[in-house]
Amino acid sequence: MPPTRGRPIALKLLVLLLVPLTSLVGLWAFAAALTGGDGLRLLQVNELVTNLANPAEQINVQLQNERLTSVEYLTSRQGRQRLTTQRALTDRTVAAFRKLAARERDLTPQMTTQLGALYRELDELGRLRRKVDGADPAPLQVIDGYSRIADATFRMFDAMVLVPEQSLYRQARAVTMLGEAKDILSRERAVIAVVLARGRITKAEREAFIGMVGTRRLLYTQALSQLDGRLRGPYEELVASAAYQEFLKTEDAVRGQAAMNGLPAAAATWPVDGDNLWAATERNQFQAVQGVVRRVTPAADGILTKIGVAGGAGLLAVLASILLSLRFRRRLGEELAGLRDAATELAEVRLTGLVKRLRAGGDGPTQEELAPLEVKADTAEVRDIVTAFNSVQRTAVEAAVDQARLRHGVSQVFVNLARRNQTLLHRQLMQLDSMERHTEQPEILADLFKLDHLTTRMRRHAESLIILSDQAPGRGWRNPVPLVDVLRAAVAEVEEYPRVEVLQPPQVSVVGGAVTDVAHLVAELVENATLFSPPQTRVDVRSTLTPHGVTVEIEDRGLGLVRTELDELNVRLEEVPEFDLAQSDRLGLFVVSRLAARHGIRVRLGPSPYGGLTAMVALPASLLSGQPVLAGQ
């Protein structure tokens, strides 16, 4: 349901013109009191920094050291004394923080809430340490455990940044963002330590590291854009330094490392690169925090001074605002309307079309899709919003392209692995066939038949990966194959094939180009029927001629499904949903939907008279040949 349209800004401006005429005195008194409150809050910032910000920052420093020490310990089980010493330092820092924080009484509700959240995370530190001391904890879980505590401190910092002076607010917020970037750098060092200790990087660690790198670089970019020259200078020197450039290379090397491959020779320098950047970052962060704190008192004095001047000039300012509102009301409305139209076109047309095309495997973004928004505006804030939208557009396009590239890479990995397995399994089947022909002992022959059946199932799973990557399996037939042979071949690829009974199908054949896919599709449905029905029951496979082809029914005697879930599965089978790696338990449904869409086959699930499910597969006449012939590759 679309949101209700609000009042036009022109009407609100007109109402705003009438309010000062009747409430000028009260409004001005309120403004003076509000300004004075801002000045007093600024004067209180030093106390908050002393009792909350600085001790919390020290907690972060010790937790960052403990996180790295814990990861090094759990990967090598060495350095126990060093870990114990670091934990003692962390505990003393936490105790000092709690003691100082207890002195603060005039906290805002938001700060009180965030401080309580930090206390709760600190209470979990003991449990996290027991996990480190336990048997084979997951390194990523340990890293995330320490990261949650650090995140809680930064949320408390956000609640503390209530400076009313906007330029100072931006500096303080930017310094907080740089602190977050520093903590993410600590997380990256911990992941690098795990990777170096193991000699390889897992898929989960690589994905987590990629997210850390992107977040850290984004925070650096946003924070440096808000810092002024005096605070930004050391960070600009750091970004241009050799230590920072070397660490960027380290990040790119770890991000590009394949999950199961060995590490390159240059990996030996990764810890040194991280240590060099860490030392410079700690120094810059301390200087930036102190620089912001030193600006608070002058800013507070300036605000309190303005209160004395504001009384006489206030009335003139209000009258001037009325005149300016009348003059610029229409112009501002036009600028906002133009911004709205440009943003709507970007969100609903350009980005939507790009994402849809990339998901379909199309080309990259065009120049038209990359073109920045153009809005005719004289208002600085509107221009800033346009700039922000353009930044969002670039980020969204880059994210969409990276996602498409990642999906393509995963698809290629599926295909490469499946092709290799398919080749090996084909050779294994040929070897088993040769052994079966030269073996006369019943016991050995029975074992060989079991291996043959197991290999056939493995080949089907390998072909499933190829199908999910929108590729065609290597197997194929030149001539039509009788439908009965196709169904029996499908049943042969199922583990519990003795439970399946193929009733005599019509005397038709499946064209050679569709034999492999039809057999694979039926095998997936038959396997589902055997998996979700009691082991003592039977699964029937029936086939009947229809005016438009042949319908194959796979009927089981399981528990069935509720109507809502059944409808959801049928929608997936009809619409060929995009393959989701998180839904690997429904892999067979993705394969069936891809195969059905490829050949115009209609698959539908329905209730069975026996209480289970019936899968109906409608093979169109274009896939059938009237006269059965012998199967031949």
N, C-alpha and C positions, 0 to 999 in steps of 0.2 A: 504494500500500500504506500503510495507516494506521500512524503511529508506535507503537512498543511502549509500553504504559502503564507508567510508572515506579512506584516505591514511594510509598505515601501519605505525606503529610507527618506524620501522627500517628505512624507507625512510626519515621520519622527523628527525631522529637523524643524518642521513648523511647530510641533508641540514644544520642542526644546526652546524655541524663541519666546513662548509665552511663560514658561516656568520662571525665568529670572525676574520678570516684572513683579511677581507677587511674593517671591521667596528669596530675594536678593540677600537680605541681611542674614537669614538663617543659613543660606547656602554658603555665604562667605565665612561665617563663623565655623561652619563645619569644615570648610576647606582649610582654614587656619589651624583648627584642632588636628585635622588629618595630617597636615604638613608637619606640625610639631611632633605628632606621634611618630612620624617617619624619622625625624631627627633623633628622637629618643631611642628608637629601635636601633638606629645606626650606632649610637653610643653603647648599646648593650652587646653589639656584635663582638667586641673584644673579649667580653666575659664568656660568651659562647665559644669563641675560638679557644680560650684557655681551658675551659672545663669540658668541652665536648669535641671540637674539631681536631685539635692537636692530639689529645689522647687517642681518639678514634683512628687518626692517621697512623699513630704508632702501632696500634693493633694491626692495621693493615700491613705495615712493614714486617712485623713479626710473623703474621700469618703467611705472608708471601714467602718468607724464609722457611717457615715450617712446612709449607706445601711442597717446596722444592726438595727439602731434606727428606720429607716423608716419601715422596715419589722415588728418590734415589735409594732410600732404604728398602722399600718394598720390591724394587726391581733387582736389588743385589743382596738384600738381607745383611748388609754391612753398614757400619757407621751408627750402631745403636747408641753409643755414648753421645755422639753429636746430636742425634735426634732428641735424646733425653734432655740435653742442655738447652736446645732450642725450645722445647716445650715448656721448660721452666721459665725462660725469658718471656714467652707468650703469656703464660699464666700471670706473671708479675705485671705485665702490661695491661692485661684485662682487669686485674684487681685494681690497679691505679685508675683506670678509666671508670669503673663502677663507683669508686670512692668520689671522684671529682664530679661525675654526672649526678650523683645524689644531692649535690649542693644546689643544683638548678631547680628553681621553683616556678619561675614565670615562663614556662614553655608554652608555645602554641599547641592546640590540639593535634595538629599535623605532626609537630615535632615529638610530642608525647607518644603518638602512635608509632612513629618510625623508631623511636628509641626503644619502645617495648618490643618491636619486631627484632631489633638488633640483639636485645637481651635474650630472646628466645633462640636465635641462631647461635649465640655464644654458648647457651646451655647445651647445644648439640655437639659441642667440640669434643667432649669426652667420648661420646658414642663414635664420632668419626675417628678418633685416635684408636679406639678398640678395633675398629674395622681395619686400620692400617696394621695393627699388631696381629690381626687374625691371619687365617690361611688363605693366601692367594686372592687378595682383594683386587677388584678391577681398578686399574690406575685412573681411568676417566672418572669413575665414581668418586674416588678420593679427591681428584682435582675439583670436581663439581662441588663436593662438600665444602671445601675451603672457599670456593668462589661464592657460594651462597652467603657466607658470612660477610665477605667483602662487599657483595652487592647490597647487603643490608646497611652497611656503613655509608655507602654512596647515596642510598635513598634517604638516610638521615641527613647527609650533607645537602641534598636537594631541598629538604624541608627547612634547613637552616638558612638557605640562600633567599632571604626575604628582604634584600636591600632595595629600597624604593628608588634609588637613583639608578637610572637605566644603564648608563655606561658602566658603572661599578657592578651592577647586577650581571651584565654580560661578561665582565672580566671574572667575577667569582664563579659564574656558571661554567665558563670556559675552563677555568682551573680545575673545577670538579671533574669535567669531562676528561681533562688530561690525566687526572688521578685514576679514573676508570681505565683509560688507555694503558697506564702504567701497570695496573693490576692484570689486565689482559696480557700484557707482555710477560708478566710473571707466569701466567697460565701457559703461554706458549713455551716458555723455558722448561716448565714441568713436562709438557708433552714431548719436547725434544729429548729430555733426559730419558723418558720411557722408551722412545724410539731407538735411541743410541744403545741403551742397555739391552734391548731385545734384538737389535740388528735389523729390524724391519718395522713397518707401520701397518696397522690394521685399517680396514675400511672405516670403522667407527672413529678411530683416532684421526684419520685423514679428514673426514667430514667435519669433526669437531675443530680441527686445526684450521681448516678453511674458513669456518665461521669466525674463529677468533681473529684471524688475520684481517678479514673484511671489516669486522667491528672495530678493531684497533685503528686501522687506517682511516675509517670513516670518522671516528672520534677525533683523531689528529687533525683531519681536514676541517671539521666543523669548529673545533676549538681554536685553531690557529686563525681562522677567518674572523673570530670575534675578539681575539686579544689585540691590544694596542701595541705600538712599536716597542715600548720599553719591556713589556712582558713577553712579547713575541720574539724579540731578537735572539735570546739564547736558544729557543726551540728552532728557529730558522737555521741557526748555525748547526744545531744538532742534526736537523734533517739533511743538511748539505754535507755533513761530515762523512768520513770514510767508514766509521763504525756503524752509522745508520744504513748506509748503502750496502755494507756487507751483510747486515742483518736482513735487509729486504731480499737480498739474494738467498739467504738461508730460508726465509719464509717461502719464497717461490720454489726453492728446491724441495722443501718438505711438502708443499701443496701439490707439486707435480709428481711426487713419488708414488708409484703404483703400490697398492695395498700389500701385495705379497712379495714384491721384489726386494733384493738386498739393497743396502744403502750405498751411495756413491762414495768415492774416496774422499771427496770434499766434506763429508759429514763429520770428520774429525775436528773441523774448525767451528762447527755450529755452537758448542757451548761457549767458546771464546768470544764469538760474535755476540752472543746473548749477554755475556758478562760485561763486555765493553759498553754496549748500549744501555744496560741496566744501570751501571755506575753513573753515566751521563744523565740518564733520565731522573734518577733519584736526586741528583744535585739541582737540576732545573726545576723539579717539582717543588722542592723546599724553597727555592728562591722565589718562585711564582706565588706560593701561598703567603710568604712573608710580604711580598710586594702588594698583594691585595689588602692584607690586614693593615698595612701602613697607610692606605688611602682612606680607611673608614672614618677616622676622626676628622680629617679636613672636610670630608663630604658632609658629615653631620653638622659641623660648624657652619658650613655654607647654607645648609637647609634652614637652620635656625635663624641665620641672618636674614634670609629671604622673607621670613615671616613678618619682620618689622616693615619691610618695604611693600609687602603685598597688600597691606590694608588700604593705602591710598590709591595704588594703581589697580586694585581689584575691580572697582566699579567700571573704570575705563576699559579694562580687559573684557568684562562681561558684555558691555555695549558693543565693543569692537567684534566680539565673537558673534553677536546677533547679526551685525551687518555682513560679516564675512560668511555666516551660514546662509543668509539670503542670496549672496552672490554665487557661492560655490555649491549650493545645494544641487542644482541641476547637473553641474559638471561632474560632481562626485557620483551621482546616480548613474550617469552615462558611463563613467569609467568602470564602476562596479558591474554594470550590466555587460559591458564588453568583456570584462574578466570572467564573468560567469559563463558567457557563451563560449569563450575560448577554452576554459577549463572543461566544460561539458563536451565540446568537440574532441578534446584530447582524451578524456576518460572513456567516452562512449563510442568513439569512431576510430581514432588513430591507434591507441594502445590496445583496444579490444581486437581490432583487425590484425594487428601485429602478433599478438599472443596466439590468436586462432591460427594464423598462417604458420607460425613457428611450430606449434603443436602438430600441425599437419605435415611437417617436414619441408616447408617452403623456404624461400631464400631469406636472407637477413633483412634488416630494416632498410627502407628506401630513404632517399633524401627528404621526401615529403614527410615521412614519419619522424625523422630526426630534426626537422625544422623547429626552432624554438617558437614559443607563443609570441604573437605580436599584438599588443594591446596599446591603443593610443591613450596615454595617461600622463598627467603632470604631477600627480600625487606620489610622493616618495614611497609611502606604504604600499600603494597599489603596484608600483614598480617592483618593490621588494617581493611582493606576493608573486608577481609574474616571474621574477628571477627564481624564487623558490619552486614554482611549478616547473620551470625549465630544468632545475636541478633534479626534481622528482622524476621528470620525464626521462632524463639521461640515466638516472639510477634504475628506473623501471625497465627501460630498453636494455640496459646492460644485464640486469637480472634475468630478463626473458631470454636474451641471447645465451647467457651462461647456462640457464636451465635447459634450453634446447640442445646446447652443445653437450651438457652432461648426459641428457637422455640419449643423445646419439652415441655418446661414448659407451654408456651402459649397454645399449643395443648391440654395438659392435663387439663388446666383450662377450655378450651372450652368443652371438653368431660364431665368433672365433672358437670359444670353448666348445660349443655344440658341434661345430664342424670337425674339430679334432676328435671329440668323443665319438662322433658318428663314424669317422674313418676307422678308428680303433675297434669300435664295436662291430663294424662290418667285417673287418679282418678276423675278429674273434668268432663271429658267426660262421665264417667260412672254415676256420680251423675246427670248430666244434662239429660242423657238418662232415668234414673229412674224418674226424675221429669217430663219429657215429657210424659212418659207412665201414670203417675198418675194425669196429668192435663187435664182438659176438656175445660177450658175457652180459647177461641180463642186468646184473647189479650195476656194472659200470655204465652200461647203456642208459639205464634209468637216471643215473646221476648226470650223465651228459645231456639228457633231455631236459633235466631241471636247469642246468646251466644255460642251455639254449634258450629256454623260456625266460630265464632271468635276464639274459643279454638282450632278448627282444624287447622286454619292458624297459631296460635301460636305454635302448635306442629310441624308444618312443619319447622318453623324458628328454633326451637330447634334442629330438626334433621339436619338442614343445618350446624350447628356448629359441630355436630358429624361427618358429611361427610367431612367437611374441615379438620378434624383431622385424616382422613384416618381410621375412625371407621365405623361400621355398625350400623344403628338404631336398637332399640330393637324390633320394630314391624316386623312381618313376617307372611307368609301364608305357610301352608303345601301343599295345593293343587293348581292346576292351577286356575286362575281367568279369566273370559271372558274379552277380550280386551275392550269391551264397558263399563264394570264395572270399569276397571282401568282408562279409560279416564274420566268417570263421577266422579270418586273419585278424580282425579287430578283437575278437574274443580271446585269441591266442596271446594277445599282448596284455592280458589282465591276470593278476595274481591268482584270483580264485575262479579260474576259468571252468573247473568242473561243475560249479554251481549254475553255470549259464547254459541255457538250452536255446539253440537257434532253430526255430520252426521253419519248415520249408518255404523259402521265399519265391516270388514269381520268377519266371524264366526270362530275366533281363540281365543285361551286363552294364557295368559302369565304365565310362570312357577312360582310357588309359591315363590321361592327364589328371584325373580327379581321384584315382584309386587310392593313392597314398593318403590324401587329405580326408577322404570319406572314411577310410579305415581308422585313421587317427581320431576323427571326431566321434565315431561310434565307440571306439575303445575308451575314450575319456568318459562318456556317458555310462557305459557298462561298468567301468571301474567305480564310478560314484554309486551306482546301484548296488554293487557288492559291498562297498564300504559302509553304506548307511542302511543296511538291512541285516537281520540276524543271520549268523553263519549257517544255520540249518535250513534256511529258506532257499527258494529257487528264483532265478532271474530269467525272464522270458524275453526273447527277441523275435518279434513278429514283423512281417512285411506284407503290405497289400498294395495293389495297383490303384491309382487314382487317375482322374482325368488329366491331371497336370504332372504326373510322374509316379513316384513310389513313396509311400510313407512307411518308415521303420519305427516301431514302437519298442522301447526298452522298459519293461515293467518289473518293479521290485516289490517286496512285501515288508517294507520297513515301517517306521513310525510316521513318515510323511512330514509335511511342513505346514505351518499356519498360513493362512491366505495372504497376509501382508508380506511375509518373507518370500512366498512363492511368486507373488506379483513383482517384487523387487528383482528376483533372479531372472524372471522372464524379460523384464526391461533391459537388464544387462545383456541378455542373449540377443535381443533385437537391435539395440543401439550401438553395439561394439564399443564399450566404454574404453577410455584410455587406461592402459595398463598401469596399475599402482603397485609399486614394490612393497608397500606395507600390507597388501592383501594377498600374501603368498598362499594362504590357506584356500583361496578360491582360484588357484592357478588354472585348474581344469576348465573353469567357466570362461576365463579369458581366451584360452586356446580354442574352445568350441566356438565362441562368438567370432574370433578372427577367421577360422576356417569356414564357418557358415557364411560370413559376409563375402569371403573370397569367391565362393562358388554359387551364391544366390540360394543357399540352403536355409530353410526356416526351421528353427529348433524351439520347442515350447515344452515347458514342464506343467504337468497337471496331476491331480489326485488319481490314485489307483483304486479300483474296486476292492483290492485286498488290504487297503489301508496305507500303502506306501505311495510311491510316485511313479508316474509314467512319463518318460521322455519321448516326445514325438518328433521325428526328424523327417522333414518333407524334402525329398530329393527331386529337383525339377527335371523335366523331360530332357533338357539340354545336357544333362550329365549321364543319360542312359542310352544304351544301345540295344536295339530290339533282339538281336541274335546273340546268345552266349557263345563265347569262344574260350579257348584255354588261356590261362594267364601266362604271360611271358614278358620279361623285362626287356 
